[in-house]
């Protein structure tokens, strides 16, 4: 089990330079998995956020 700290949607968005809505869209599309909850807020692993960003950019780069 990873001991990496979990980050909020807003921080995740800042880390990969996208809007928070984009992070939520990646979850809906199955690119990113919610790793935890803090109240009503979703939390993510930074490594998962970077992996999702690479996946999305790889797909859009081919168009």
N, C-alpha and C positions, 0 to 999 in steps of 0.2 A: 504494500500500500504506500502510495506517495505521501511524503510529509510536506510537500510544497504548500505554501500558503494559498488560500483561495482568495480570489479577487472579485470585486463587484462588476456588474455590467459596464458601468461608467469607466472604471479603471481598465477593464479589458479593452474597451473601445479606444481609449487613449493610447494604450500600448501598441496597438496595430493601426492607429490613425484612421479609424472609421467612426461612424455615428453609433451610439448605443442601440439604435433601431436595427442596425446592420448585424450586431451581435445577436440580437433576438431573432432576426431572420435566419442566421446561420443555424440556430438551435432548431427552428421550424423545419429547415431543409435537411437537418440531420448531419450537418458538418461539425457541430459543436454540441457537447453534452454538458448539461448542468451538473456540477460536482457537489453542490450543497445549497442550502438555503439559510438566509439570515433574515428572519421575519418573513416578509413577502418578497424579498430580493433574492434573485438567483446569484449563485457564486460559481466561479469557474477556476480551473487550474490554468495558470499562465501558459504552460506547455501545450495544453489543449487549444488555447486561443491561437497560439502561433501555428500549430498544426492545421487548424481550420483556415487560417489566413493563407497559408501556403496552398492548401487544397483549392480554395476559391480562386486564388490568383493564377494557379496553373490552368484551371478550366477557362477562365476569361482570357488568358493570354493567347489561346488558340483560335479565338474568334476574330 
